[in-house]
Amino acid sequence: MDSLNDFWVRFLKENNLPDSTPFGGELTYADDENDFADLLALILCGKKTAQFSALAGYHIDNEPLPHKSEYYVLNNWKGDHIAVIKTTNVEILPFNEITWDMAQKEGADEDLYSFRNRYTEFFQEDSDITGYDFSPEMPVVFEEFEVIWKSI
């Protein structure tokens, strides 16, 4: 397995990108190996092109917000670096103002109703763990991305 630095340098070289290309960090998804595999498959096939996060979570964890044109290394469950995604859009909006056009980019729901139910449950659990208050008016970060490069 390449070190993160070696992987990043190989990505830059193979894509003729400058060393100054903005690197946002490493990404992993889900707390469960099966859920993780499902999300990773949706991303790699291009069906999942967005994600939602609680804005409060970024503040509580002292994490920087994602920015348009930042690149992230995507890891598999074992921690191997397998792809690079690029953020193409970032918006902050209340949870209850998420549209179906936005929600379907998550790649997992049949309609806005099922999306809202799934994410209400997610944000309620996350808020209990992280320490913010969930409400339908809570600000969320909507981040769109695209897979730029796969090493597999």
GICORHU-V725856 format. One record per pair of residues at least 12 apart in sequence whose C-alpha atoms are under 10 Angstrom apart, sorted by the first residue. I is the first residue (numbers start at 1). J is the second residue. D is the distance in whole Angstrom. If there is no record, write none. Layout:
i=I j=J d=D
i=I j=J d=D
This chain:
i=1 j=79 d=9
i=1 j=80 d=6
i=1 j=81 d=8
i=1 j=82 d=10
i=2 j=80 d=8
i=2 j=81 d=8
i=3 j=80 d=9
i=3 j=81 d=8
i=4 j=25 d=10
i=4 j=26 d=9
i=4 j=73 d=8
i=4 j=80 d=9
i=4 j=81 d=7
i=7 j=73 d=9
i=7 j=80 d=10
i=7 j=81 d=7
i=7 j=82 d=9
i=7 j=83 d=9
i=7 j=84 d=10
i=7 j=151 d=9
i=8 j=23 d=9
i=8 j=71 d=10
i=8 j=72 d=9
i=8 j=73 d=8
i=8 j=81 d=9
i=8 j=83 d=10
i=8 j=84 d=9
i=10 j=151 d=10
i=11 j=73 d=10
i=11 j=83 d=9
i=11 j=84 d=8
i=11 j=148 d=10
i=11 j=149 d=8
i=11 j=150 d=9
i=11 j=151 d=9
i=14 j=149 d=9
i=15 j=148 d=9
i=15 j=149 d=8
i=21 j=69 d=9
i=21 j=70 d=8
i=21 j=71 d=8
i=22 j=67 d=9
i=22 j=68 d=10
i=22 j=69 d=7
i=22 j=70 d=5
i=22 j=71 d=6
i=22 j=72 d=9
i=22 j=86 d=10
i=23 j=69 d=9
i=23 j=70 d=6
i=23 j=71 d=5
i=23 j=72 d=6
i=23 j=73 d=8
i=23 j=84 d=10
i=23 j=86 d=9
i=24 j=64 d=9
i=24 j=65 d=9
i=24 j=66 d=7
i=24 j=67 d=8
i=24 j=69 d=9
i=24 j=70 d=6
i=24 j=71 d=6
i=24 j=72 d=5
i=24 j=73 d=8
i=24 j=85 d=10
i=24 j=86 d=9
i=24 j=87 d=9
i=25 j=66 d=10
i=25 j=70 d=9
i=25 j=71 d=8
i=25 j=72 d=5
i=25 j=73 d=6
i=25 j=74 d=9
i=26 j=71 d=9
i=26 j=72 d=6
i=26 j=73 d=5
i=26 j=74 d=6
i=26 j=75 d=7
i=26 j=79 d=10
i=26 j=81 d=9
i=26 j=84 d=9
i=26 j=85 d=10
i=27 j=72 d=7
i=27 j=73 d=6
i=27 j=74 d=5
i=27 j=75 d=6
i=27 j=76 d=9
i=27 j=79 d=10
i=27 j=81 d=9
i=27 j=83 d=10
i=27 j=84 d=9
i=27 j=85 d=9
i=28 j=40 d=9
i=28 j=73 d=9
i=28 j=74 d=6
i=28 j=75 d=6
i=28 j=76 d=7
i=28 j=77 d=7
i=28 j=78 d=10
i=28 j=79 d=8
i=28 j=81 d=10
i=29 j=74 d=9
i=29 j=75 d=9
i=29 j=76 d=9
i=29 j=77 d=8
i=30 j=77 d=9
i=31 j=77 d=10
i=32 j=77 d=9
i=33 j=76 d=9
i=33 j=77 d=6
i=33 j=78 d=9
i=34 j=77 d=9
i=36 j=76 d=8
i=36 j=77 d=7
i=37 j=76 d=8
i=37 j=77 d=7
i=38 j=108 d=10
i=39 j=106 d=9
i=39 j=107 d=9
i=39 j=108 d=9
i=40 j=74 d=9
i=40 j=75 d=9
i=40 j=76 d=7
i=40 j=77 d=9
i=42 j=106 d=9
i=42 j=107 d=7
i=42 j=108 d=8
i=43 j=74 d=10
i=43 j=83 d=10
i=43 j=85 d=9
i=43 j=106 d=9
i=43 j=107 d=9
i=43 j=145 d=9
i=43 j=146 d=8
i=43 j=147 d=7
i=44 j=74 d=10
i=44 j=82 d=10
i=44 j=83 d=8
i=44 j=84 d=10
i=44 j=85 d=10
i=44 j=146 d=9
i=44 j=147 d=7
i=44 j=148 d=10
i=44 j=149 d=10
i=44 j=150 d=8
i=45 j=147 d=9
i=46 j=105 d=9
i=46 j=107 d=9
i=46 j=145 d=10
i=46 j=146 d=7
i=46 j=147 d=7
i=47 j=104 d=9
i=47 j=105 d=7
i=47 j=106 d=8
i=47 j=107 d=5
i=47 j=108 d=9
i=47 j=146 d=10
i=48 j=103 d=10
i=48 j=104 d=8
i=48 j=105 d=6
i=48 j=106 d=5
i=48 j=107 d=4
i=48 j=108 d=8
i=48 j=144 d=9
i=48 j=145 d=9
i=48 j=146 d=9
i=48 j=147 d=10
i=49 j=85 d=10
i=49 j=87 d=9
i=49 j=88 d=10
i=49 j=102 d=10
i=49 j=104 d=9
i=49 j=105 d=5
i=49 j=106 d=6
i=49 j=107 d=7
i=49 j=143 d=8
i=49 j=144 d=6
i=49 j=145 d=5
i=49 j=146 d=6
i=49 j=147 d=8
i=50 j=87 d=9
i=50 j=88 d=9
i=50 j=89 d=9
i=50 j=90 d=10
i=50 j=102 d=8
i=50 j=103 d=8
i=50 j=104 d=9
i=50 j=105 d=5
i=50 j=106 d=5
i=50 j=107 d=8
i=50 j=142 d=7
i=50 j=143 d=5
i=50 j=144 d=4
i=50 j=145 d=6
i=50 j=146 d=8
i=51 j=90 d=10
i=51 j=102 d=9
i=51 j=103 d=9
i=51 j=105 d=8
i=51 j=106 d=6
i=51 j=107 d=9
i=51 j=140 d=10
i=51 j=141 d=8
i=51 j=142 d=6
i=51 j=143 d=5
i=51 j=144 d=7
i=51 j=145 d=8
i=52 j=90 d=10
i=52 j=91 d=10
i=52 j=92 d=10
i=52 j=95 d=9
i=52 j=98 d=10
i=52 j=102 d=10
i=52 j=103 d=9
i=52 j=106 d=8
i=52 j=119 d=9
i=52 j=123 d=10
i=52 j=140 d=6
i=52 j=141 d=5
i=52 j=142 d=5
i=52 j=143 d=6
i=52 j=144 d=9
i=53 j=65 d=10
i=53 j=92 d=10
i=53 j=95 d=10
i=53 j=119 d=10
i=53 j=122 d=10
i=53 j=123 d=8
i=53 j=126 d=10
i=53 j=139 d=9
i=53 j=140 d=5
i=53 j=141 d=5
i=53 j=142 d=7
i=53 j=143 d=8
i=54 j=92 d=9
i=54 j=94 d=10
i=54 j=95 d=9
i=54 j=123 d=7
i=54 j=126 d=9
i=54 j=127 d=9
i=54 j=132 d=9
i=54 j=133 d=10
i=54 j=134 d=9
i=54 j=138 d=8
i=54 j=139 d=7
i=54 j=140 d=5
i=54 j=141 d=6
i=54 j=142 d=9
i=55 j=92 d=8
i=55 j=93 d=9
i=55 j=94 d=10
i=55 j=132 d=10
i=55 j=138 d=8
i=55 j=139 d=6
i=55 j=140 d=5
i=55 j=141 d=6
i=55 j=142 d=9
i=56 j=127 d=9
i=56 j=130 d=9
i=56 j=131 d=9
i=56 j=132 d=6
i=56 j=133 d=9
i=56 j=134 d=9
i=56 j=138 d=9
i=56 j=139 d=8
i=56 j=140 d=8
i=56 j=141 d=9
i=57 j=126 d=9
i=57 j=127 d=8
i=57 j=130 d=7
i=57 j=131 d=8
i=57 j=132 d=7
i=57 j=140 d=9
i=57 j=141 d=10
i=58 j=141 d=9
i=59 j=132 d=10
i=60 j=130 d=7
i=60 j=131 d=8
i=60 j=132 d=8
i=61 j=130 d=8
i=65 j=90 d=9
i=65 j=141 d=8
i=65 j=143 d=10
i=66 j=87 d=8
i=66 j=88 d=10
i=66 j=89 d=9
i=66 j=90 d=7
i=66 j=91 d=10
i=66 j=141 d=9
i=66 j=142 d=10
i=66 j=143 d=7
i=66 j=144 d=10
i=67 j=86 d=10
i=67 j=87 d=7
i=67 j=88 d=8
i=67 j=89 d=8
i=67 j=90 d=6
i=67 j=91 d=10
i=67 j=143 d=9
i=68 j=86 d=8
i=68 j=87 d=5
i=68 j=88 d=5
i=68 j=89 d=5
i=68 j=90 d=6
i=68 j=91 d=10
i=68 j=143 d=9
i=68 j=144 d=9
i=68 j=145 d=9
i=69 j=85 d=10
i=69 j=86 d=6
i=69 j=87 d=5
i=69 j=88 d=6
i=69 j=89 d=8
i=69 j=90 d=10
i=69 j=145 d=9
i=70 j=85 d=8
i=70 j=86 d=6
i=70 j=87 d=5
i=70 j=88 d=8
i=70 j=89 d=10
i=70 j=145 d=9
i=71 j=84 d=7
i=71 j=85 d=6
i=71 j=86 d=4
i=71 j=87 d=6
i=71 j=88 d=10
i=71 j=145 d=9
i=71 j=146 d=10
i=71 j=147 d=10
i=71 j=148 d=9
i=72 j=84 d=6
i=72 j=85 d=5
i=72 j=86 d=6
i=72 j=87 d=8
i=72 j=145 d=10
i=72 j=147 d=10
i=72 j=148 d=10
i=73 j=85 d=7
i=73 j=86 d=9
i=73 j=147 d=10
i=73 j=149 d=10
i=73 j=150 d=10
i=74 j=147 d=9
i=74 j=150 d=9
i=81 j=150 d=9
i=81 j=151 d=8
i=81 j=152 d=9
i=82 j=149 d=9
i=82 j=150 d=6
i=82 j=151 d=5
i=82 j=152 d=6
i=83 j=147 d=7
i=83 j=148 d=8
i=83 j=149 d=5
i=83 j=150 d=4
i=83 j=151 d=6
i=83 j=152 d=8
i=84 j=146 d=9
i=84 j=147 d=6
i=84 j=148 d=6
i=84 j=149 d=5
i=84 j=150 d=6
i=84 j=151 d=8
i=85 j=144 d=10
i=85 j=145 d=6
i=85 j=146 d=5
i=85 j=147 d=4
i=85 j=148 d=5
i=85 j=149 d=7
i=85 j=150 d=9
i=86 j=144 d=8
i=86 j=145 d=5
i=86 j=146 d=5
i=86 j=147 d=7
i=86 j=148 d=6
i=86 j=149 d=9
i=87 j=143 d=7
i=87 j=144 d=6
i=87 j=145 d=4
i=87 j=146 d=7
i=87 j=147 d=9
i=87 j=148 d=10
i=88 j=143 d=8
i=88 j=144 d=5
i=88 j=145 d=5
i=88 j=146 d=7
i=89 j=142 d=8
i=89 j=143 d=6
i=89 j=144 d=5
i=89 j=145 d=7
i=89 j=146 d=10
i=90 j=141 d=7
i=90 j=142 d=6
i=90 j=143 d=5
i=90 j=144 d=6
i=90 j=145 d=9
i=91 j=139 d=10
i=91 j=140 d=8
i=91 j=141 d=6
i=91 j=142 d=5
i=91 j=143 d=7
i=91 j=144 d=9
i=92 j=139 d=6
i=92 j=140 d=6
i=92 j=141 d=5
i=92 j=142 d=6
i=92 j=143 d=9
i=93 j=137 d=9
i=93 j=138 d=8
i=93 j=139 d=5
i=93 j=140 d=6
i=93 j=141 d=7
i=93 j=142 d=8
i=94 j=135 d=9
i=94 j=136 d=7
i=94 j=137 d=5
i=94 j=138 d=5
i=94 j=139 d=4
i=94 j=140 d=6
i=94 j=141 d=9
i=94 j=142 d=10
i=95 j=116 d=9
i=95 j=119 d=9
i=95 j=120 d=9
i=95 j=123 d=10
i=95 j=134 d=9
i=95 j=135 d=8
i=95 j=136 d=5
i=95 j=137 d=6
i=95 j=138 d=6
i=95 j=139 d=6
i=95 j=140 d=6
i=95 j=141 d=9
i=95 j=142 d=10
i=96 j=116 d=8
i=96 j=135 d=9
i=96 j=136 d=5
i=96 j=137 d=6
i=96 j=138 d=8
i=96 j=139 d=9
i=96 j=140 d=9
i=97 j=136 d=9
i=97 j=137 d=8
i=97 j=138 d=10
i=97 j=139 d=9
i=97 j=140 d=10
i=98 j=112 d=9
i=98 j=115 d=10
i=98 j=116 d=9
i=98 j=140 d=9
i=98 j=142 d=9
i=99 j=112 d=7
i=100 j=112 d=5
i=100 j=113 d=9
i=100 j=115 d=9
i=100 j=116 d=10
i=102 j=142 d=8
i=102 j=143 d=10
i=102 j=144 d=9
i=103 j=115 d=7
i=103 j=116 d=9
i=103 j=142 d=9
i=105 j=143 d=10
i=105 j=144 d=8
i=105 j=145 d=10
i=106 j=144 d=9
i=116 j=136 d=9
i=120 j=134 d=8
i=120 j=135 d=9
i=120 j=136 d=8
i=121 j=134 d=10
i=122 j=134 d=10
i=123 j=135 d=9
i=123 j=136 d=10
i=123 j=138 d=10
i=123 j=140 d=10
